[in-house]
Amino acid sequence: MSQPSLTVESSGQPRQSSGPPIARQFVNFSYYKLDPAFRRLPAEQKEQARAEFLRIFEHEHPGLLCLTYSTVALRPDCDFLIWRISQGPEAFQFQTTEINRSVLGGYLTTPHSLISMTKRSMYIDKVDPFHTQESRTHIVPGKRKYLFVYPFVKTRPWYLLPLEKRQAIMDVHIRIGNKYPSVKLNTTYSFGLDDQDFVVAFETDEPKDFLDLVMELRETESSVYTQRDTPIFTCLQMPMEKILGQLF
């Protein structure tokens, strides 16, 4: 199958010159919190609810990629994350319906849920030519233990800067990111879909590298145009069975 080629317009924005369009993905980060009342149920009821809940994650949903992460002891307002990727939001709704109908689901709340889509960055061509047109529109997650997620909002003055100025600022930003190859960035876009501009998700096996990366990025000009980058979620990849073992 032929692959689309990419050219760059004089404005610096990439455009597709031939071949079929690249399919973009919907991305959802749903955080759940368990009501402590569930822990006070009889052991037999808890075990039945546990088995029922695990069955939801044992069978595959067509077109849905689902990964689970623990946030136990890392944030007080949530206990675990379900990171879901699909070609459409209907797959998220179908699985959430199954969760809601389960016994355990009756004891779960969703204090945070972020929705976004993949989209190729317009700032990446000059500094990082190794990314393909598909690399930012198709997420391949779950290769690393730690995941750091947060919504991200730029100030309105950022979008009023000339494209050349934004590109120059982002060149510095990207060069710093490239100094930390152990940290994989997944940037997805929420414009018009959710409250934030972007959702950023960093995967790594080395939390210290992510900490150092964020500290160094604070010293760049791009940080001046950050309006909001909280709440921040530190997550550990873990099968749902082990997550439930942490909760009850």
Phi, psi and omega in degrees: 000131182288147180256143179293142176266163185232134173237163181243126179286169181299335179286349183094356182272136179286146173221153182273130184259335180199166177087172182288153179293149177279129179289131177263154186251149167273143182228137180225132173244106181249125181253134184240148178233130181271132174291125180303341179299332180297326182292340182270000177289158175303149185303321182295319178295319179296319181293319177296317179295321178298312181298318179298317183293319181295330179297332178299326185262356181277326181262145184280141173260124182305128177079005181244125172257125187228126176235147183241143183221145176267139172239016180302130179071000181256335172215140182281343187261001177204157183246330179205161181242139166248114178262117185237140180226132182203170177280346179206158182287346181300325179296324177295317182294322181297313180292322178296324176299317177299318178297315182297329183277349181279161178298314180297325179301333177291347180249011181250140169243163180239085183291337179217139173208125183243134179239142182200178176224156175282152179195140182289134180292139177274355186255003194265343191297313187293320188268322186233080183286356184280345176284137176268173178298330185275341191294333180260356181252357181223109183273133172241090189265177168087013182271353184228159188287318187258145176226130178241121187234139169202150172287152186221129180232126174273154176289155178298323177303332178302317184285348177268351177291148174301148182303322181297322179291316178298320180297318180297319178295317182288334176302316179294316180302314182291321179300319178294317178301322180291346177286348183238073184295344179285349182253117178262128181260131170243106178259126175236161192247136183239007183309119178079349181261328185210185187285337184260168174281315184224162162239125179251136182227115181257127177252136179198159169260358184234088180304328180297326179292322178294317177302312181295323178298312182296320178299317181291325179292334178299335184270004181266161180295331182298330182293338178298332185262014175274122177268318181207135175216039176223158003284155178251132183245123173262122189230143176248126180294134187198140175296151184301325180302318180287325177299314179297327177296332177284334188267331179199000000 
